[in-house]
Amino acid sequence: MKKNMGSLDKGIRIVVALVIALLYYFNIISGTLAYVLMAIAIIFLITSLINFCPLYRIFKINTCNIKK
């Protein structure tokens, strides 16, 4: 897997995942919405850690600043 995610994308995804986790922790979101958002948060965290987003690959987006 080639890296296709830049540092700004990683930061945004991590912040969004943390916000979702905090909303769940403080019982602001619950039920099915909470489960769906937590799944999205987990996906955001995983893709941020491995610097690869499968959707970016499908749509041929590359925000990584690695020079070839």
HUQUI-V962986 format. One record per residue. N is the residue number from 1. RES is the residue in one small letter. SS is DSSP state (H for helix, E for strand, C for the rest). BURIAL is 1 if it has 16 or more other C-alpha atoms within 10 Angstrom, else 0. D_CENTER is the distance of its C-alpha to the mean C-alpha in Angstrom with 1 decimal. Layout:
# HUQUI-V962986
n:N res:RES ss:SS burial:BURIAL d_center:D_CENTER
n:N res:RES ss:SS burial:BURIAL d_center:D_CENTER
This chain:
# HUQUI-V962986
n:1 res:m ss:C burial:0 d_center:16.8
n:2 res:k ss:C burial:0 d_center:16.8
n:3 res:k ss:C burial:0 d_center:14.2
n:4 res:n ss:C burial:1 d_center:12.9
n:5 res:m ss:C burial:1 d_center:10.3
n:6 res:g ss:C burial:1 d_center:11.9
n:7 res:s ss:H burial:0 d_center:11.8
n:8 res:l ss:H burial:0 d_center:11.3
n:9 res:d ss:H burial:1 d_center:8.1
n:10 res:k ss:H burial:1 d_center:7.0
n:11 res:g ss:H burial:0 d_center:8.8
n:12 res:i ss:H burial:0 d_center:7.6
n:13 res:r ss:H burial:1 d_center:3.9
n:14 res:i ss:H burial:1 d_center:6.2
n:15 res:v ss:H burial:0 d_center:8.7
n:16 res:v ss:H burial:1 d_center:7.3
n:17 res:a ss:H burial:1 d_center:6.7
n:18 res:l ss:H burial:1 d_center:10.1
n:19 res:v ss:H burial:0 d_center:11.7
n:20 res:i ss:H burial:1 d_center:11.1
n:21 res:a ss:H burial:1 d_center:12.5
n:22 res:l ss:H burial:0 d_center:15.3
n:23 res:l ss:H burial:1 d_center:16.2
n:24 res:y ss:H burial:1 d_center:16.6
n:25 res:y ss:H burial:0 d_center:18.5
n:26 res:f ss:C burial:0 d_center:20.9
n:27 res:n ss:C burial:0 d_center:21.5
n:28 res:i ss:C burial:0 d_center:20.5
n:29 res:i ss:C burial:1 d_center:18.7
n:30 res:s ss:C burial:0 d_center:20.3
n:31 res:g ss:H burial:0 d_center:21.2
n:32 res:t ss:H burial:0 d_center:19.4
n:33 res:l ss:H burial:0 d_center:17.1
n:34 res:a ss:H burial:1 d_center:16.0
n:35 res:y ss:H burial:0 d_center:15.4
n:36 res:v ss:H burial:0 d_center:13.4
n:37 res:l ss:H burial:1 d_center:11.1
n:38 res:m ss:H burial:1 d_center:10.9
n:39 res:a ss:H burial:0 d_center:10.1
n:40 res:i ss:H burial:1 d_center:7.1
n:41 res:a ss:H burial:1 d_center:6.2
n:42 res:i ss:H burial:1 d_center:7.3
n:43 res:i ss:H burial:0 d_center:5.6
n:44 res:f ss:H burial:1 d_center:2.0
n:45 res:l ss:H burial:1 d_center:5.0
n:46 res:i ss:H burial:0 d_center:6.9
n:47 res:t ss:H burial:1 d_center:5.7
n:48 res:s ss:H burial:1 d_center:5.8
n:49 res:l ss:H burial:0 d_center:9.0
n:50 res:i ss:H burial:0 d_center:10.5
n:51 res:n ss:C burial:1 d_center:9.9
n:52 res:f ss:C burial:1 d_center:9.9
n:53 res:c ss:C burial:1 d_center:8.4
n:54 res:p ss:H burial:0 d_center:11.2
n:55 res:l ss:H burial:0 d_center:11.2
n:56 res:y ss:H burial:0 d_center:11.8
n:57 res:r ss:H burial:0 d_center:14.6
n:58 res:i ss:H burial:0 d_center:16.1
n:59 res:f ss:C burial:0 d_center:16.3
n:60 res:k ss:C burial:0 d_center:17.4
n:61 res:i ss:C burial:0 d_center:15.0
n:62 res:n ss:C burial:1 d_center:15.0
n:63 res:t ss:C burial:0 d_center:13.9
n:64 res:c ss:C burial:1 d_center:14.8
n:65 res:n ss:C burial:0 d_center:18.1
n:66 res:i ss:C burial:0 d_center:19.9
n:67 res:k ss:C burial:0 d_center:23.5
n:68 res:k ss:C burial:0 d_center:25.3
